[in-house]
Amino acid sequence: MAFERSRNFFPFENKVWLSSPTMHGDEMTYMQEAYNSNWMTTAGSNINALEELIQDYTKSERAVALSSGTAALHLAIKLAGVETGDYVFCSDMTFSATVNPVTYEGGIPIFIDSEADTWNMDPKALEKAFELYPDVKVVVLVHLYGVPAKLDEIQEICEKHGAILIEDAAESLGATYKEKQTGTFGRYSIISFNGNKIITGSSGGALLTSDLHAANKTRKWSTQAREQAAWYQHEEIGYNYRMSNVIAGVVRGQMPYLEQHIAQKKAIYERYQEGLKDLPIQMNPFDEENSSPNYWLSCLTINPEAMTKQVRSDNDVLYTKEKGKTCPSEILDALNSINAEGRPIWKPMHLQPIFRLNPFVTARGDGRAQTNAYIVEETAEVGTDIFERGLCLPSDNKMTVEEQNRIIEVIRACFE
Ligand SMILES: *Cc1c(COP(=O)(O)O)cnc(C)c1O
């Protein structure tokens, strides 16, 4: 029922993905090298070379290659000393992988609302959170969809309160804030090479830090925490979190193409911006003066006056259709009808059933306590509002201009 407005559009023969791996050939060379040399394990020249490539590119002093971004975050949480019962301030609107590792250590995420300028953690809400919970010692900050957060403000607040900043730069590899790479602001930062990220190893991640001791700990913990002894001696709990030398070969082959991928993603963002400019929408915003995103995903929000009614339950959605208006669900259905993949905005963590009892702080105070106020004052929860009105657009590197133009036409048709 959903896509009458796109009935005149032919579906793509080959699906246009949100963001799929883009390979170049060099990956095979390095994978083959691992195979030929029989370093089919979690050690080898690809891992060493990759860690250096990451350090050179990001200017991070140390990089430790791990099995995933989530594993890297888990070790970052451990390095920060989070223990059972500790509160940790976390970005609210993000992928659940940002916050799950806090709970692996028994920590309790307190969710911090987003701001409208970059869709990331609101420094005002963070400041408020420190008023409510002055003893918190760790902040986990995401750079959503490749857009750097308000790093100056966030860093200043963390310093003022003696809190450790952990940066989740899983989506923002290559993005810069004041010409410095995201992933180099936190005491511990992480990146990801998961299949849909800006470059990929099929999976994989890395922990970045300037702290030698922390880098050594990360290496040790990620390889089962073996002590320096000929036998298997253990003083700490370890993990099997090291990157495979085969996967490192894939990422090694991808690294030289990171800049090219960013340029392609930027062109995609700009074509959407141009093609949709007279519609009542906004592209996902960033601080044009201070930051340079990696444009991992192009997103948009529909202006409030152009929104039809859209009601989401836990697993379903209903929406109405009106002339001149639409909603994210209708656009997603329309994209799907032409074999193109979009995605809703990450559903904020404080709205997730699993985190229903966790505290949530907005710029105005304790978000949970003002649930009723939200109904009256629409903008009280910024993240919820972006979730309601926003979506991620097909942003695949390999999407052709013709394909993107058809996608733009389909989106435009939703506003007819
Ligand atoms: C992908 C992602 C992660 C997790 O990375 P994996 O390598 O998939 O474990 C963490 N945080 C964010 C924001 C992500 O998008």
The ligand as an ORCA input file, in Angstrom:
! r2SCAN-3c Opt
* xyz 0 1
  C      29.690     -0.151     13.781
  C      29.673      0.562     15.040
  C      30.255      0.039     16.197
  C      30.764     -1.362     16.320
  O      31.751     -1.723     15.450
  P      31.898     -3.286     15.079
  O      33.208     -3.315     14.376
  O      30.746     -3.637     14.204
  O      31.909     -4.063     16.337
  C      30.282      0.813     17.335
  N      29.733      2.030     17.354
  C      29.137      2.558     16.278
  C      28.570      3.922     16.369
  C      29.050      1.845     15.083
  O      28.417      2.367     14.041
*
